[in-house]
Amino acid sequence: MFIKYYDISHNKTAIGFLTLHVLKPIQMKKREILELILNKQKQIISNLEQTIAHYHLDSNLDEDDTLDPEDYSHQDEASEMKFRLKEILNKAKDDYSFINNNLNSVHQSIENGALIKVEDNSYIFIGVSIPPFVANDIKIITISEKAPIYKSIKDKKVGEKIAIGTIENSILSIS
């Protein structure tokens, strides 16, 4: 488009073309988003392993040093907690494998392994459940197929709106 403009560098008025450069938000590929989720999952696994190690120490008291019956009770509680955390750790490791196996998967609909891009620069990954987080100015949400919200979004298509909590956004893509 021709416009009249003031050229500061030459201190004069000129006529010429105006070129606009529109900056697009960073588009991340599915693999990059899933690698961010994998890193979060690694942190979860590491934290669980550290916590289990702590409970392992608490559950293995030396019986010669244990004088108080209450210590035996705490030892039993620590053993039970260690057992429960090991189950959670196994699930976290399974989730890690699931994410890793979907790095290059392609989906056309909302299903296990799908990555949904919504209009507020957020991504939603279907198949595991970890707390939402922000990376590279992008909000990443993960939803298990067992979560109640999954039932309300699983049949949605690109262009339709989905509501998570009180926020409603249009689906821009599914991959």
C-alpha positions as CSV (number, residue, x, y, z in Angstrom):
1,M,0.0,0.0,0.0
2,F,1.3,3.5,-0.9
3,I,1.4,5.9,2.0
4,K,2.9,9.3,2.7
5,Y,5.4,9.1,5.6
6,Y,8.0,11.2,7.3
7,D,11.5,9.8,6.9
8,I,13.4,10.6,10.1
9,S,16.8,9.5,8.8
10,H,16.7,12.0,5.9
11,N,14.5,14.6,7.6
12,K,12.0,14.8,4.7
13,T,8.5,13.6,3.7
14,A,8.4,10.7,1.2
15,I,5.9,8.5,-0.5
16,G,6.5,4.7,-0.6
17,F,5.3,1.3,0.3
18,L,4.5,0.4,3.9
19,T,5.5,-3.1,4.8
20,L,4.0,-4.6,8.0
21,H,5.7,-7.4,9.7
22,V,3.2,-9.4,11.8
23,L,4.8,-11.4,14.6
24,K,3.1,-14.7,15.2
25,P,3.2,-16.4,18.6
26,I,5.7,-19.2,18.8
27,Q,4.2,-22.4,17.4
28,M,5.6,-25.4,19.2
29,K,5.5,-28.8,17.7
30,K,3.8,-31.7,19.4
31,R,7.2,-33.3,20.2
32,E,8.5,-30.2,21.9
33,I,5.3,-29.9,24.1
34,L,5.5,-33.6,25.0
35,E,9.2,-33.3,25.9
36,L,8.2,-30.5,28.3
37,I,5.6,-32.8,29.8
38,L,8.2,-35.6,30.0
39,N,10.5,-33.3,32.0
40,K,7.8,-32.6,34.5
41,Q,7.1,-36.3,34.7
42,K,10.8,-37.0,35.4
43,Q,10.6,-34.5,38.3
44,I,7.5,-36.2,39.7
45,I,9.3,-39.6,39.5
46,S,12.4,-38.2,41.1
47,N,10.4,-36.7,44.0
48,L,8.5,-39.9,44.5
49,E,11.8,-41.9,44.6
50,Q,13.2,-39.5,47.2
51,T,10.1,-39.7,49.3
52,I,10.1,-43.5,49.2
53,A,13.8,-43.5,50.3
54,H,12.8,-41.4,53.3
55,Y,10.0,-43.7,54.3
56,H,12.2,-46.7,53.7
57,L,14.6,-45.3,56.4
58,D,11.7,-44.6,58.7
59,S,10.3,-48.1,58.3
60,N,13.6,-49.9,59.0
61,L,14.2,-48.9,62.6
62,D,16.7,-51.0,64.5
63,E,14.6,-53.0,67.0
64,D,17.3,-52.8,69.6
65,D,17.1,-49.0,69.5
66,T,13.3,-48.9,69.5
67,L,12.1,-48.7,73.1
68,D,8.8,-47.0,72.8
69,P,5.7,-49.0,71.4
70,E,4.7,-45.8,69.6
71,D,7.9,-46.2,67.5
72,Y,6.6,-49.5,66.2
73,S,3.4,-47.8,65.2
74,H,5.3,-45.2,63.3
75,Q,7.4,-47.9,61.7
76,D,4.2,-49.6,60.5
77,E,2.8,-46.3,59.1
78,A,6.0,-45.6,57.3
79,S,5.9,-49.1,55.7
80,E,2.4,-48.6,54.6
81,M,3.1,-45.2,53.1
82,K,6.2,-46.6,51.3
83,F,4.0,-49.3,49.8
84,R,1.4,-46.8,48.6
85,L,4.1,-44.5,47.2
86,K,5.6,-47.3,45.2
87,E,2.3,-47.9,43.6
88,I,2.1,-44.2,42.6
89,L,5.7,-44.4,41.4
90,N,4.9,-47.3,39.2
91,K,1.9,-45.4,37.7
92,A,4.2,-42.4,37.2
93,K,6.7,-44.5,35.3
94,D,3.9,-46.0,33.2
95,D,2.7,-42.5,32.4
96,Y,6.3,-41.5,31.4
97,S,6.4,-44.4,29.0
98,F,3.0,-43.5,27.6
99,I,4.1,-39.9,26.9
100,N,7.4,-41.1,25.4
101,N,5.5,-43.5,23.1
102,N,3.3,-40.6,21.8
103,L,6.1,-38.2,20.9
104,N,5.5,-38.8,17.2
105,S,1.9,-40.0,17.2
106,V,-0.7,-38.2,15.1
107,H,-4.4,-37.9,16.1
108,Q,-7.3,-36.4,14.3
109,S,-9.7,-36.6,17.2
110,I,-9.6,-36.1,21.0
111,E,-8.4,-39.4,22.3
112,N,-5.6,-40.9,24.4
113,G,-2.3,-39.4,23.2
114,A,-3.8,-36.4,21.4
115,L,-2.5,-32.9,21.9
116,I,-5.1,-30.1,21.7
117,K,-4.1,-26.5,20.9
118,V,-6.6,-23.9,22.1
119,E,-6.9,-20.2,21.4
120,D,-5.4,-18.8,24.6
121,N,-1.9,-20.2,23.7
122,S,-2.6,-23.3,25.8
123,Y,-2.1,-27.0,25.0
124,I,-4.0,-29.9,26.5
125,F,-2.5,-33.4,26.4
126,I,-4.8,-36.4,26.8
127,G,-3.7,-39.5,28.6
128,V,-2.0,-38.6,31.9
129,S,-2.7,-36.2,34.8
130,I,0.0,-33.9,36.2
131,P,-0.5,-30.4,37.6
132,P,-0.8,-27.7,34.9
133,F,2.4,-25.7,34.3
134,V,3.7,-22.9,32.1
135,A,6.8,-23.2,29.9
136,N,8.0,-20.8,27.3
137,D,4.9,-18.6,28.0
138,I,2.7,-21.5,27.1
139,K,0.2,-23.1,29.5
140,I,0.3,-26.9,29.4
141,I,-2.6,-28.9,30.9
142,T,-2.8,-32.7,31.0
143,I,-6.0,-34.6,31.4
144,S,-6.4,-38.3,32.1
145,E,-9.1,-40.1,30.0
146,K,-10.5,-41.1,33.4
147,A,-11.1,-37.4,34.4
148,P,-14.7,-36.2,34.3
149,I,-13.7,-33.3,32.0
150,Y,-12.6,-35.8,29.3
151,K,-16.1,-37.0,28.8
152,S,-17.3,-33.4,28.0
153,I,-14.5,-32.7,25.4
154,K,-13.8,-36.1,23.8
155,D,-16.3,-35.6,20.9
156,K,-15.3,-32.0,20.1
157,K,-13.8,-31.0,16.8
158,V,-11.5,-28.2,15.6
159,G,-13.3,-24.9,15.8
160,E,-15.6,-26.0,18.6
161,K,-15.4,-24.6,22.1
162,I,-14.3,-26.4,25.1
163,A,-14.6,-25.3,28.7
164,I,-12.1,-26.1,31.4
165,G,-13.2,-24.6,34.7
166,T,-14.7,-21.2,34.0
167,I,-12.5,-20.6,30.9
168,E,-13.9,-21.4,27.4
169,N,-11.7,-21.6,24.4
170,S,-11.9,-22.7,20.8
171,I,-10.0,-25.7,19.6
172,L,-7.4,-24.6,17.0
173,S,-5.8,-28.0,16.3
174,I,-5.6,-31.6,17.3
175,S,-2.5,-33.6,16.8
